Amino acid sequence: MTTLEMTSQDILTLTREHTLYDWSVQSALSAIPIDHAKGVYLWDTDGKRYLDFNSQLMSVNIGHGDERVLEAVTRQMRRVSFVSPTTFTTDIRAEAGRMLAEVTPANLSKAFFTTGGADAVENAIRMARIVTGRHKILARYRSYHGATAGALSLTGDPRRWQAEPGIPGVVRIPDFYPYRAGAAPDDPAYTAQILAMTDDIIQFEGPHTIAALIAETVVGTNGILIPSEGYIRGLRELCTKYGILYIADEVMSGFGRTGRWFALDHWGVQPDIMTVAKGLTSSYVPLGAAVVSAEIAEYFETRFLNAGLTYHAHPVGCAAAVANMQIYKEDRLIENAATLGVVLKRELEAMAARHACVGDVRAIGLFSALELVKSKATREPLVPFNPSGAALAPANKLKAFLFQHGLFTLVRWNTVFCNPPLCINEQQLREGLAIIDEGLYLLDDLAS
Ligand SMILES: Cc1ncc(COP(=O)(O)O)c(C=O)c1O
């Protein structure tokens, strides 16, 4: 029995009767009722333990159940839970803004707080359009930017389709995905080719019509696509050359996930706007932000910022953000992600060598994925793009095995993700990898 005196079956029945699950055919879903969570583990209502190898939605970066966040949030709620964000302000909002400016790239100075990632993206493009007086936004196919109208229009993956025609002015630029192009990850010729195609598209669209380019620094759900240094610097240079604002979507790749505060820090590149959420509060409470450069902030010193939300700069969210940023520092979680990231990459590469079904390993910090193939030689995906029905069978088989063996992670199409909380230790990391390794043997005979 849980604190609400419900059995596991009561929870499932009532959830199904009176709530809608997202991204699902309702009748096809079987969720697991969770009782509590601590560190890298979750326990279901029947007492079974799961190792969280995806930080839920790549978001519980500090790990579950940290009392310091609980204290910070309750302390704030005792003082004041909410104030009108234009008429009043709070010390916790001031501190969250100050800390965010401190940890984000040096040129970023002010945060526009939102309730999550999608509305951070919405407000980023709104500001970019106002500041430049231009309307088009460049975005990629292998991307996810959120589920509100604008963010979903910018999203390249099939989640966009049902929201079409979407907002006007979105223009696609090519992805950076060397493995699918048959290139090596750091092949300069491939980087040059993708940048040249991007430059061409800017020419064809008219640079004076393009407000911004939005890109996940390391693409998340669409496959952990890690840019080459030349590519990420090249994108920045193209934006600067044409007066296009560069929006780095670090909703998933931010807050230590890649072994640095933000993925862009690996290459020393500064965006004009950075969108953040997820690890900002490690999902303890909802909060996001669009953090803007000093130049953009300056623009709004004398001009109206036509944007807002009831829950803008929510004090409870800000309290969770401040506590999280302190925890990243105090517990040296970002250093841990960098150190264990080396172990993770090495072990995943060893797994790729052992398994016929693993075609590629992409890993940076504790942000990583295995790409499953039918053949290492042809690189044909083991599960096709946007599959349904029987085509999903290999992914479902692996997922079921992992759950059965007490491991939760994301298996999406032909990609197996390993993105544990940054507080994981080496023994726990190896525990999770061993389960995945065992599970992959189930798929090896589908590959040659
Ligand atoms: C890169 C990226 N941007 C934006 C979002 C949207 O964030 P939210 O779901 O908080 O609206 C996500 C969510 O997964 C994301 O991964």
The ligand as an SDF file (V2000), in Angstrom:
LIG
                    3D

 16 16  0  0  0  0  0  0  0  0999 V2000
   16.8310   19.5120  -26.6190 C   0  0  0  0  0  0  0  0  0  0  0  0
   15.4740   19.7080  -26.0510 C   0  0  0  0  0  0  0  0  0  0  0  0
   14.8600   20.8920  -26.1770 N   0  0  0  0  0  0  0  0  0  0  0  0
   13.6400   21.1250  -25.6640 C   0  0  0  0  0  0  0  0  0  0  0  0
   12.9620   20.1270  -25.0080 C   0  0  0  0  0  0  0  0  0  0  0  0
   11.5880   20.3940  -24.4580 C   0  0  0  0  0  0  0  0  0  0  0  0
   11.6160   20.4840  -23.0720 O   0  0  0  0  0  0  0  0  0  0  0  0
   10.2580   20.2920  -22.2310 P   0  0  0  0  0  0  0  0  0  0  0  0
    9.8280   18.8960  -22.4150 O   0  0  0  0  0  0  0  0  0  0  0  0
   10.6840   20.6430  -20.8210 O   0  0  0  0  0  0  0  0  0  0  0  0
    9.2620   21.2720  -22.7570 O   0  0  0  0  0  0  0  0  0  0  0  0
   13.5440   18.8760  -24.8390 C   0  0  0  0  0  0  0  0  0  0  0  0
   12.8440   17.7920  -24.1310 C   0  0  0  0  0  0  0  0  0  0  0  0
   13.1910   16.6390  -24.1840 O   0  0  0  0  0  0  0  0  0  0  0  0
   14.8270   18.6560  -25.3740 C   0  0  0  0  0  0  0  0  0  0  0  0
   15.4430   17.4680  -25.2770 O   0  0  0  0  0  0  0  0  0  0  0  0
  1  2  1  0
  2  3  1  0
  2 15  2  0
  3  4  2  0
  4  5  1  0
  5  6  1  0
  5 12  2  0
  6  7  1  0
  7  8  1  0
  8  9  2  0
  8 10  1  0
  8 11  1  0
 12 13  1  0
 12 15  1  0
 13 14  2  0
 15 16  1  0
M  END
$$$$
